[in-house]
Amino acid sequence: MERRNFLRGCALALAGATLPAEHAHASTTSWGDYPKSLSSEVLPSTLQAKNVLEFFMYGGVSPWETFYAVDDWGKSKGWFLHSFNDSQWSIPAAQKLCAPSSAALTQPFAKDLHGTTVGMGPFAMPLRARADLLARLRLHVVQHDLIPHQAALPLAITGQRIGTPKMAAVGSHVQRYFQSHATSPASEPHAFVLRSIHRADLAAAAAVSTGLHVGTARPVELGLSGNLAVTETLKRTKVKEGLAQRDALLKHYAKRFQARAYPMGSQTMSRAPMVTDYLHSLHSLQVFSKTLAAALPVKLFTDIPGTFCGKSFKSVDTSRNLRVAIELLRRPGSQAKHITVFDSGMERAPVDFGHDTHTDHVKYACVNYQSSLQALCNAINKPGENDSTKIDLNETLVVINTEFGRTPWAVGLTGRNHHPGAYVTAMLGGPIGSAQKGIVGAIDSSGVATKPLTPSETRAATLVALGIYPFAQEAYSIHDINGVKTEEAALQKLRKEVLGVV
């Protein structure tokens, strides 16, 4: 079944590699180009990211122990870092399992709009150990009003609500942009979605949504595991016998399908996007599967062991998935421009999924947050390292995303509930340098956000970082950007406030 899911997920994206309709021409404006009247608002090419790695922590990450920790908050009420002080799994006790005994509960990071010194929390030790990453980390206080995962995930991933016709993933916009600017057919997709098999199913659908784009803008979705090498799937090794006959049969069925798009007695095919998408996808899978297989050698899918908070694991899925993502982004001749990696942590709570912790929050979060952030930090070059198998922040914008935060108070005895009213996402690398370090917006000691951003604004800013005009009809509108009345003002907010580039 996973092979079928993979083929279905990549078919339409691979199809875009053969579409000539949007190839760039000198006399035309390609999709995603800035209008001439707004050309002064384009992020300078020297600051633009060459590609984007989105690290999506699936399930809803609590900022109080990670990106927005303040020691004194909640002492009298038992909130924030003091939520579980009467429990066996208190936050300070859990930190001792995962960090040196000399480590403080928080580490100062930056002041927010209120002048409060915000720290990196006890479950963000991997980041705390990387001063180079903290030096160019930009935190965004985000807010929305959707509590269920099923509604919050699409909004956090696409910036649009369920039911909106133009709900499309950022990867779809990126795929469309680079398709339309290609001067010749691409040999591989520009956007990918990577997740571990049987995890992040709810999120994956949103991450490959195309909205008003044609189906060829769909990113390739890869379900990965240590015992299923996508390389072998692409090579179609299990159907080698009679492969030519099978392909001929598929072409026969395709012609019959295509014939239905011609009105009776007409020699002109009706406008039928589903038909053309299918025809191109069939051709692309047969022609380009070998190209993609060559980009993903079997060695990428071997297990990576790890030890976190005193627990050893045979395979750290997130580390493996990041290794695949980096190979797709950094190998010679790569055409990948946007990759979303879904992270679900190492240990799954019995009644929850990913980073969702309605019970035993500290028990699972201390291991999962640390393992996830360690995997990400290990995947990024240290200053002067120049390892081609790791991310180069001078080229890549890294986005840390999640669908909402968690309540600053305990729910029941051991859990935290969903909290979309004030949570934190982050960016580093690409246009985000040391001058952009800091916090956008603020959260107060009651867990209420001040001047928060919306998911639409952080999504649109990702396009700006790549030099893509975010207000094309299929993308966002100025109504998605708070407090502005013109596209010029909206672009300035995205560039100056969200990205911090003056």
C-alpha positions as CSV (number, residue, x, y, z in Angstrom):
1,M,0.0,0.0,0.0
2,E,2.8,2.4,0.8
3,R,4.2,1.9,-2.8
4,R,0.9,3.0,-4.2
5,N,0.8,6.0,-1.9
6,F,4.3,7.0,-3.0
7,L,3.5,6.6,-6.7
8,R,0.3,8.6,-6.3
9,G,2.0,11.3,-4.4
10,C,4.9,11.8,-6.8
11,A,3.1,11.3,-10.1
12,L,1.6,14.7,-10.6
13,A,4.7,16.5,-9.3
14,L,7.0,14.5,-11.7
15,A,4.5,15.4,-14.4
16,G,5.4,19.0,-14.1
17,A,8.9,18.2,-15.3
18,T,7.6,17.6,-18.8
19,L,5.1,20.5,-19.0
20,P,6.3,23.1,-21.6
21,A,3.4,25.4,-21.2
22,E,5.0,27.6,-18.5
23,H,8.6,27.6,-19.6
24,A,10.0,31.1,-19.3
25,H,10.1,33.4,-22.3
26,A,11.8,36.7,-22.5
27,S,8.6,38.5,-23.5
28,T,6.3,37.2,-20.9
29,T,6.0,37.4,-17.1
30,S,6.3,34.0,-15.4
31,W,4.2,32.9,-12.5
32,G,5.5,34.3,-9.2
33,D,7.3,37.3,-10.7
34,Y,6.9,40.6,-8.9
35,P,4.9,43.2,-10.9
36,K,7.2,46.0,-12.3
37,S,5.5,48.5,-10.0
38,L,6.6,46.5,-6.9
39,S,10.1,45.5,-8.2
40,S,11.7,47.6,-5.5
41,E,10.2,45.3,-2.8
42,V,11.9,42.2,-4.1
43,L,14.4,40.8,-1.5
44,P,17.9,41.4,-2.9
45,S,19.2,38.3,-4.7
46,T,22.2,38.3,-2.3
47,L,19.9,37.8,0.6
48,Q,17.5,35.3,-0.9
49,A,17.5,31.7,0.2
50,K,18.5,29.2,-2.5
51,N,16.2,26.6,-1.0
52,V,14.0,26.0,2.1
53,L,13.9,23.1,4.6
54,E,10.8,23.2,6.7
55,F,11.0,21.1,9.9
56,F,7.4,20.5,11.0
57,M,7.1,19.2,14.5
58,Y,3.8,17.4,14.2
59,G,1.3,17.3,17.1
60,G,1.7,20.8,18.7
61,V,4.9,21.8,20.5
62,S,4.9,23.5,23.9
63,P,7.0,26.7,23.7
64,W,7.3,27.0,27.5
65,E,10.0,24.3,27.8
66,T,11.6,25.1,24.4
67,F,11.5,28.5,22.7
68,Y,9.8,30.8,25.1
69,A,10.8,30.0,28.7
70,V,10.7,32.4,31.6
71,D,11.8,31.1,35.0
72,D,9.5,33.3,37.2
73,W,6.3,32.9,35.3
74,G,3.6,30.8,37.0
75,K,5.3,30.0,40.2
76,S,2.3,30.8,42.4
77,K,-0.2,29.2,40.1
78,G,1.7,26.1,39.0
79,W,1.9,27.2,35.3
80,F,4.6,27.2,32.6
81,L,7.8,25.6,33.9
82,H,6.1,25.0,37.3
83,S,3.1,23.1,36.0
84,F,4.1,19.7,37.3
85,N,6.3,20.4,40.3
86,D,4.2,18.1,42.5
87,S,4.6,15.2,40.0
88,Q,7.3,12.5,39.7
89,W,7.8,14.0,36.2
90,S,8.5,17.6,37.1
91,I,10.3,19.7,34.5
92,P,13.5,20.2,36.5
93,A,13.7,16.5,37.3
94,A,13.3,15.6,33.6
95,Q,16.0,18.1,32.7
96,K,18.5,16.3,34.9
97,L,17.9,13.2,32.8
98,C,18.7,15.0,29.6
99,A,21.2,17.7,30.4
100,P,24.4,18.2,32.4
101,S,23.7,18.7,36.1
102,S,25.2,22.2,35.9
103,A,22.7,23.3,33.3
104,A,20.4,26.2,34.3
105,L,16.6,25.7,33.8
106,T,16.7,28.4,31.1
107,Q,19.3,30.2,29.0
108,P,18.7,33.8,28.1
109,F,17.9,34.4,24.4
110,A,16.4,37.8,23.7
111,K,13.9,40.4,24.9
112,D,10.4,40.4,23.6
113,L,8.1,43.4,22.9
114,H,7.3,43.7,26.6
115,G,11.0,43.9,27.5
116,T,10.8,40.4,29.1
117,T,14.0,38.4,28.8
118,V,12.9,35.2,27.1
119,G,15.1,32.1,27.4
120,M,15.6,28.8,25.6
121,G,14.0,26.2,27.8
122,P,15.2,22.9,29.5
123,F,14.0,20.8,26.6
124,A,15.9,22.8,24.0
125,M,19.3,21.8,25.1
126,P,20.6,20.9,21.6
127,L,19.9,24.5,20.5
128,R,21.4,25.9,23.6
129,A,24.6,24.0,22.8
130,R,24.8,25.7,19.4
131,A,25.6,29.4,19.9
132,D,26.0,29.7,16.1
133,L,22.4,28.7,15.5
134,L,21.0,30.9,18.3
135,A,23.0,33.8,16.8
136,R,20.7,33.8,13.7
137,L,17.5,32.4,15.2
138,R,14.3,34.5,14.7
139,L,11.3,33.5,16.7
140,H,7.7,34.3,15.6
141,V,4.9,34.5,18.1
142,V,1.9,33.1,16.2
143,Q,-1.8,32.9,16.8
144,H,-4.9,31.4,15.3
145,D,-8.3,30.1,16.6
146,L,-8.4,26.5,15.4
147,I,-8.2,23.9,18.2
148,P,-8.5,20.5,16.4
149,H,-5.5,19.1,14.6
150,Q,-7.7,18.4,11.6
151,A,-8.3,22.1,11.2
152,A,-5.1,23.6,12.6
153,L,-2.7,21.5,10.5
154,P,-3.9,22.7,7.1
155,L,-3.8,26.3,8.3
156,A,-0.3,26.0,9.8
157,I,1.1,24.3,6.7
158,T,-0.6,26.3,3.9
159,G,-1.7,29.6,5.6
160,Q,-5.3,28.9,4.4
161,R,-8.3,27.4,6.2
162,I,-10.0,24.1,5.1
163,G,-12.6,24.9,2.4
164,T,-10.7,27.7,0.9
165,P,-10.4,27.0,-2.8
166,K,-6.8,28.2,-3.0
167,M,-5.5,26.2,0.0
168,A,-2.1,25.2,-1.3
169,A,1.1,24.1,0.4
170,V,4.1,26.4,0.2
171,G,5.8,23.6,-1.7
172,S,3.2,23.8,-4.4
173,H,3.8,27.5,-4.9
174,V,7.5,26.8,-5.1
175,Q,7.0,24.0,-7.5
176,R,4.8,26.2,-9.7
177,Y,7.3,29.0,-9.6
178,F,10.3,27.0,-10.7
179,Q,8.3,25.1,-13.3
180,S,7.3,28.4,-14.9
181,H,10.8,29.8,-14.9
182,A,12.4,26.7,-16.4
183,T,13.9,27.2,-19.9
184,S,13.8,23.4,-20.5
185,P,11.9,20.5,-19.0
186,A,13.1,19.7,-15.5
187,S,14.5,16.2,-14.8
188,E,13.2,16.1,-11.2
189,P,10.7,17.8,-8.9
190,H,11.4,21.1,-7.1
191,A,9.4,20.3,-4.0
192,F,9.2,17.2,-1.7
193,V,7.4,16.1,1.5
194,L,9.2,13.5,3.6
195,R,7.6,11.7,6.5
196,S,8.0,8.3,8.3
197,I,5.5,5.7,7.1
198,H,2.3,5.6,9.2
199,R,3.1,9.0,10.8
200,A,1.9,12.5,10.0
201,D,-0.9,11.2,7.8
202,L,-3.2,14.1,8.7
203,A,-0.5,16.7,7.9
204,A,0.8,15.1,4.6
205,A,-2.5,15.8,2.8
206,A,-2.2,19.5,3.4
207,A,1.5,19.5,2.6
208,V,0.8,18.3,-1.0
209,S,-2.4,20.3,-1.6
210,T,-2.4,22.3,-4.8
211,G,-5.4,24.7,-4.4
212,L,-5.9,26.6,-7.6
213,H,-2.7,25.4,-9.2
214,V,-2.9,22.6,-11.7
215,G,-2.0,19.1,-10.3
216,T,1.5,19.3,-11.7
217,A,2.4,21.7,-8.9
218,R,2.0,19.0,-6.3
219,P,5.1,18.1,-4.3
220,V,6.4,14.6,-4.2
221,E,5.5,12.8,-1.0
222,L,7.9,10.1,0.2
223,G,6.9,7.8,3.0
224,L,10.2,6.6,4.5
225,S,11.3,3.7,6.7
226,G,14.4,1.7,7.4
227,N,13.0,-1.4,5.7
228,L,11.5,0.2,2.6
229,A,14.0,1.8,0.2
230,V,12.2,4.2,-2.0
231,T,15.0,3.6,-4.5
232,E,13.9,0.1,-5.1
233,T,10.3,1.2,-5.4
234,L,11.3,3.7,-8.1
235,K,13.3,1.1,-10.0
236,R,10.2,-1.1,-10.1
237,T,12.4,-4.1,-9.4
238,K,9.4,-6.2,-8.3
239,V,7.8,-5.9,-11.8
240,K,10.8,-6.3,-14.0
241,E,9.3,-9.3,-15.8
242,G,6.9,-8.1,-18.4
243,L,7.6,-4.4,-17.6
244,A,7.4,-3.4,-21.3
245,Q,4.0,-5.1,-21.6
246,R,2.7,-3.5,-18.5
247,D,3.8,0.0,-19.7
248,A,2.1,-0.7,-23.1
249,L,-1.1,-1.6,-21.3
250,L,-1.0,1.6,-19.2
251,K,-0.6,3.6,-22.4
252,H,-3.5,1.8,-23.9
253,Y,-5.7,2.6,-20.9
254,A,-4.4,6.2,-21.0
255,K,-5.5,6.6,-24.7
256,R,-9.0,5.3,-23.8
257,F,-9.2,7.8,-20.9
258,Q,-8.0,10.6,-23.2
259,A,-10.6,9.7,-25.8
260,R,-13.4,10.6,-23.4
261,A,-12.2,14.2,-23.3
262,Y,-13.1,14.7,-27.0
263,P,-16.7,15.8,-27.6
264,M,-18.5,13.6,-30.1
265,G,-17.4,14.5,-33.7
266,S,-14.7,16.9,-32.5
267,Q,-11.0,16.8,-33.2
268,T,-10.2,19.2,-30.3
269,M,-9.8,18.0,-26.8
270,S,-11.9,19.6,-24.1
271,R,-10.2,21.5,-21.3
272,A,-9.8,18.5,-18.9
273,P,-7.0,19.1,-16.3
274,M,-7.5,15.7,-14.7
275,V,-6.9,14.0,-18.0
276,T,-3.8,16.0,-19.0
277,D,-2.4,15.7,-15.5
278,Y,-2.8,11.9,-15.6
279,L,-1.2,11.6,-19.1
280,H,1.8,13.7,-18.1
281,S,2.1,11.8,-14.8
282,L,2.1,8.4,-16.5
283,H,4.8,9.6,-18.9
284,S,6.9,11.1,-16.2
285,L,6.8,8.1,-13.9
286,Q,8.0,5.9,-16.7
287,V,10.7,8.3,-18.0
288,F,12.0,10.0,-14.8
289,S,11.7,7.4,-12.1
290,K,15.3,6.3,-12.8
291,T,16.5,9.9,-12.4
292,L,15.0,10.1,-9.0
293,A,16.2,6.6,-8.0
294,A,19.7,7.7,-8.8
295,A,19.3,10.7,-6.5
296,L,18.4,8.4,-3.6
297,P,21.0,5.7,-3.0
298,V,20.0,2.8,-0.8
299,K,22.5,3.9,1.9
300,L,20.4,6.9,2.7
301,F,17.8,4.7,4.3
302,T,19.9,2.8,6.8
303,D,19.1,3.2,10.5
304,I,20.8,6.0,12.5
305,P,20.9,5.0,16.2
306,G,20.7,7.6,19.0
307,T,20.5,8.0,22.8
308,F,18.4,10.7,24.4
309,C,17.7,11.3,28.1
310,G,19.2,7.9,29.0
311,K,17.2,6.0,26.4
312,S,18.8,4.3,23.4
313,F,17.0,3.9,20.1
314,K,17.9,1.7,17.2
315,S,16.8,4.2,14.6
316,V,16.1,7.9,14.8
317,D,13.6,8.4,12.0
318,T,14.0,12.2,11.9
319,S,17.8,11.9,11.5
320,R,17.3,9.5,8.6
321,N,14.6,11.7,7.0
322,L,16.8,14.8,7.3
323,R,19.6,12.9,5.7
324,V,17.4,12.2,2.7
325,A,16.2,15.8,2.5
326,I,19.8,17.1,2.5
327,E,20.8,14.7,-0.2
328,L,17.9,16.0,-2.3
329,L,18.8,19.6,-1.6
330,R,22.6,19.6,-1.9
331,R,23.7,16.9,-4.3
332,P,25.3,18.2,-7.5
333,G,22.7,19.3,-10.1
334,S,19.9,19.3,-7.6
335,Q,16.7,21.0,-8.6
336,A,15.0,20.7,-5.2
337,K,14.0,24.1,-3.8
338,H,11.5,23.2,-0.9
339,I,11.4,20.2,1.3
340,T,9.1,19.6,4.2
341,V,10.3,17.1,6.8
342,F,7.6,15.9,9.2
343,D,8.9,15.1,12.7
344,S,7.0,13.0,15.2
345,G,9.5,12.5,17.9
346,M,10.9,9.2,19.2
347,E,8.4,8.0,21.7
348,R,4.7,7.9,20.9
349,A,2.3,8.5,23.8
350,P,-0.3,5.7,24.1
351,V,-3.3,7.9,23.4
352,D,-1.7,10.7,21.4
353,F,0.5,11.1,18.3
354,G,3.7,12.9,17.5
355,H,4.3,15.8,19.9
356,D,0.6,15.7,21.1
357,T,0.8,15.2,24.9
358,H,-2.6,15.3,26.6
359,T,-1.2,13.0,29.2
360,D,2.4,12.4,30.5
361,H,3.5,15.6,28.8
362,V,6.9,15.8,30.5
363,K,7.7,12.1,30.2
364,Y,7.4,12.2,26.4
365,A,8.3,15.8,25.6
366,C,11.6,15.7,27.4
367,V,12.7,12.8,25.1
368,N,10.9,13.9,21.9
369,Y,11.8,17.6,21.9
370,Q,15.4,16.8,22.6
371,S,15.7,14.1,20.0
372,S,14.0,16.2,17.3
373,L,16.1,19.3,17.9
374,Q,19.3,17.2,18.2
375,A,18.6,15.7,14.8
376,L,18.0,19.1,13.3
377,C,21.1,20.6,14.9
378,N,23.2,17.7,13.8
379,A,22.0,18.2,10.2
380,I,23.3,21.8,10.1
381,N,27.0,22.7,9.5
382,K,28.9,24.3,12.3
383,P,31.0,27.4,11.4
384,G,33.8,26.4,9.2
385,E,32.6,22.8,8.9
386,N,31.6,22.8,5.1
387,D,30.2,19.3,5.1
388,S,28.3,18.7,1.9
389,T,26.0,16.2,3.7
390,K,24.8,18.9,6.0
391,I,22.7,22.1,5.6
392,D,24.6,25.3,4.7
393,L,22.7,28.2,6.4
394,N,24.1,30.6,3.9
395,E,22.0,28.9,1.2
396,T,19.1,27.3,3.1
397,L,16.3,28.9,5.1
398,V,15.3,26.5,7.9
399,V,11.8,26.9,9.1
400,I,10.7,25.2,12.4
401,N,6.9,24.9,12.3
402,T,4.1,23.3,14.3
403,E,0.3,23.5,14.2
404,F,-0.2,25.2,17.7
405,G,1.3,25.3,21.1
406,R,0.2,23.9,24.4
407,T,-1.5,25.4,27.4
408,P,0.7,27.0,30.0
409,W,-1.3,25.2,32.7
410,A,-1.6,21.5,33.3
411,V,-4.6,19.5,32.0
412,G,-5.5,16.7,34.4
413,L,-2.4,15.7,36.4
414,T,0.2,15.3,33.7
415,G,-0.9,16.8,30.3
416,R,-1.1,20.0,28.3
417,N,-3.9,20.8,25.9
418,H,-3.9,22.5,22.5
419,H,-3.2,26.2,22.6
420,P,-3.4,28.1,19.3
421,G,-3.8,31.4,21.0
422,A,0.0,31.9,21.6
423,Y,2.7,29.6,20.2
424,V,6.1,29.9,18.6
425,T,7.6,29.1,15.2
426,A,11.1,29.9,14.0
427,M,13.4,30.7,11.1
428,L,17.1,30.7,10.7
429,G,19.5,30.8,7.7
430,G,19.0,32.2,4.3
431,P,18.1,35.9,4.8
432,I,18.0,35.4,8.6
433,G,21.4,36.3,9.9
434,S,22.8,37.8,13.1
435,A,21.1,41.1,12.5
436,Q,17.7,39.3,12.4
437,K,18.1,37.4,15.6
438,G,15.2,38.1,18.1
439,I,11.5,37.7,18.7
440,V,8.6,39.0,16.7
441,G,5.6,39.7,18.9
442,A,5.4,38.7,22.6
443,I,3.6,36.5,25.1
444,D,2.7,37.7,28.6
445,S,2.7,35.8,31.9
446,S,-1.0,34.8,31.4
447,G,-0.1,33.0,28.1
448,V,-1.7,35.7,25.9
449,A,-0.1,36.9,22.7
450,T,0.7,40.5,21.8
451,K,1.0,41.5,18.2
452,P,1.2,37.9,17.0
453,L,1.7,36.9,13.4
454,T,-0.7,34.5,11.6
455,P,0.3,31.3,9.8
456,S,-0.6,33.1,6.5
457,E,2.1,35.7,7.2
458,T,4.9,33.3,8.0
459,R,3.9,31.2,4.9
460,A,3.9,34.2,2.6
461,A,7.3,35.3,4.1
462,T,8.8,32.0,3.1
463,L,8.0,32.8,-0.5
464,V,9.4,36.3,-0.1
465,A,12.7,34.7,1.1
466,L,12.9,32.8,-2.1
467,G,12.2,35.8,-4.3
468,I,8.7,34.7,-5.1
469,Y,5.8,37.2,-5.3
470,P,3.4,35.9,-2.6
471,F,0.3,37.7,-3.9
472,A,-0.3,35.8,-7.2
473,Q,-4.0,34.8,-7.5
474,E,-3.3,31.2,-6.5
475,A,-1.2,32.2,-3.4
476,Y,-2.1,34.9,-0.8
477,S,-3.8,38.2,-0.7
478,I,-3.2,41.4,1.3
479,H,-6.2,40.4,3.4
480,D,-4.1,37.5,4.7
481,I,-1.6,40.1,6.1
482,N,-2.8,42.0,9.2
483,G,-2.8,45.8,9.4
484,V,-2.1,46.6,5.8
485,K,-4.1,48.1,3.0
486,T,-1.8,47.8,0.0
487,E,0.4,45.2,-1.5
488,E,3.4,47.4,-1.1
489,A,2.7,47.7,2.7
490,A,2.1,44.0,2.9
491,L,5.4,43.1,1.2
492,Q,7.2,45.5,3.5
493,K,5.7,43.9,6.6
494,L,6.7,40.4,5.3
495,R,10.2,41.6,4.6
496,K,10.9,43.9,7.5
497,E,8.8,42.4,10.3
498,V,8.6,38.7,9.6
499,L,12.1,38.2,8.0
500,G,13.6,41.2,9.8
501,V,15.4,42.5,6.6
502,V,15.3,46.3,6.5
